[in-house]
């Protein structure tokens, strides 16, 4: 029976996957058992192969890395998620922390760090640094403050924007005038420091949909 650590690599850059595979396969106790170049393929591999560890890029075509990790957590798959990213971004840090990733590594880190991370992940060790966790807490506090700056009506409007409704459709759904709807949408964009409805929809899906509205 193969008692090596089974690893799936999920990244949309072939050259990086080749490099990671060579790096990890050199380790006598690690075996790369699958590769994926998009989120849906990565999730299918994780559900089928149930590897010990997945090295998961945050930005994948289709379903992104945070969404993949969220399904892994929701389904209780016995897979340790090591997040990998080219971006030292608070949003990705907070997203991966919220869905149970054991750590967050940057792609420009020393190769030995990734090997060590796979070993540590299997041992159940956290790879998060104190600095990263402080940034996650700060980001979460900022999101809460932004969400609470919205009135209950503005949160309703934002949810409908995220659902793809036009201002006219929102007005009909909430039995308010189109002018009032325009006013609410403008206020939401201003308060959240966003430019477009698309950005507002993404913000809502990330920070509003899964969190109860503030009661006034």
Buried (B, 14 or more C-beta within 10 A) or exposed (E): EEEBBBBBBBBBEEEBBEBBBEBBEEBEEBBBBBBBBBBBBBBEBBEEBEBBBBBBBBBBEBBBBBBBBBBBBEEEBEBBBBBBBBEEBBBBBBBBBBBBBBBBBEBEEEEEEBBBBBBBBBEEBEBBEEEBEEBBEEBBEEBEEBBEBBBEBBBBBBBBBBBEBEBEBBBEBBEBEBEBBBBBBEBBBEBBEBEEBEEBBEBBEBBBEEEEBEEE
